[in-house]
Amino acid sequence: MLHDGGPQTQRTGWSRRRIMACATGSVLAPLLLFTVFYLTDDRRNVEPTAGAATGDPAFLGSTPPPSAPAPTPKESAAEAVTAAPTASAAAGGTVDGLDGVAWRRVLKQTVATSDWKRGASAIVALGQIDPAALEQPDLTRAAAAIAMAVELTDSEEATHLYDALAMTAGGVDVLYDISSRRGGSKAAVRATEKMSKEEVRQRASPALKITLEMREAACADKEALLDRAVAEGDHRTLVVLIALRSPECSPGVEGCCMRSNEKLQHSVRQLSARLRPVARPSAAPDPY
């Protein structure tokens, strides 16, 4: 019988520890080493969280906060529909699955089919993905015809359409075409009102800006604009200059006639030469 604290107990306890150590070293060591290796390898494969990696005291010993719930399919679809038009317009890609070339085709077709609502959609789409398209004379005229028809058929749609036209240089070209060639019509009144706003005029192309200045300047100030008219103007500017020197010019109508002004005559010849590759305007042929 063993007694606590006595020499015999100490000797017996020492003998038992030695025996256990020997037994462990000879029998259980492989199992213990395997267990230690397995646990260490398993812990190595667990990716530490941000808080554990940084040693955040608030994280250690606590449960990680729950992640935000994934959006439901319905929410994801709604967000995609909302974001898609903006993304496609910004990329200059497509609107409603059609690119700029397709919308140009639609614009021309709707003039023949009188599908004015579809034509208005084409104008708005081109303003988003192909703003320069409406600066082409054939598309300018087609868009002007559509805008005038929409004005007569749907006033609310016309408000939206004319607002869209006022946002791009090509759209301002359309407004000018309506106001200058369809004077007195309801559409021309709306187009003129839009173009009276300074922010809209600032979006006009340089050629249209000098054309407007030549038309609106006082007679005494027109000659000072002729150099810019030659350098920046286009066929619309040429029409204004030819009208100023025309034998049929009436001061009561045009407000100013410059029939014998040599600088004007020279400017007309210079601008005509610069625009020679472009078809001359048939509405006001050069009588000289």
Phi, psi and omega in degrees: 000136184263148179239138181294136171088348183276163179301323181295319178299316180298317180294320180294316178299321179295320181295319179295318179298319179296319180296316180296321179297317179296317181297318181296316181295329185266333187244312189266348184304311180301320180295316180296317179297319178299317180296314180298316180297317181299313181295320180294317180294321179297319180291329179293328184279352180273121181287127179291145175285169182300320182291320180291323182295324182269354181071031181296118181301329181290336182271320187301130178079007181239168180275131180300146179294147180292144178283160181294142181294144178293143180294147178287158178305324181294317180294319180298318180296318180296318179294323180295318180296321181292320186277335188300312181301318181296316182295316182292321180293319181294327181279355183066028186266272186224160169228124183055035176083000181247139177269185184299319180298317181294319180291329174298318179297317178299318181302315180291321182294323185290339175294322180283326184267351181061027174274078190294326179295318177294322178296321177297321177298322179295319180296315181295318180297317179295326177298333181274316189248345181213065188301330183284350185300317185288356175280347177284129187308320182292323178284330175299313181294320179295316179295323178297318179297318179295314182297322178292322179292319179296324178301325182277338187253333185207097185296321180294316177296324179297321179300314179296318183293314182291329174297318179293320179298326183287356186264350182226159179298318178297323177295323177294326173302319179295316178300318179295319179300319180293313185290329184272333185251347181236039183307137178093342179283163178298321179294320180294323178297316180294317181296318179295321178297319178297316184285349177283347181276132186299321182295331177286317179298327179293339179276351181292155176291159177305322181296318180288326179299313181291329176297314179296319180294319178297320180292321191263346182291151174296154185304321181291341183260352185292321183299325180293344181265356187295322180298318177293324179299320179291319185283324189247343188287171175226199184300331178290322176295319180298321178300318180295316181294318180296321179297327181292329183258000183294141175301336181271001181298131180242117180303331180290337180259304182283336181088341181201135174230137183231054188298322186256014182280115183295322180295323177295316179301316180294321181295323178296317180295318180296313181293323178299319180294321180292328183264009187306321177297340180268142180301136178290144180294127182281339184290332181220076181293151180288114182288350181260000000 
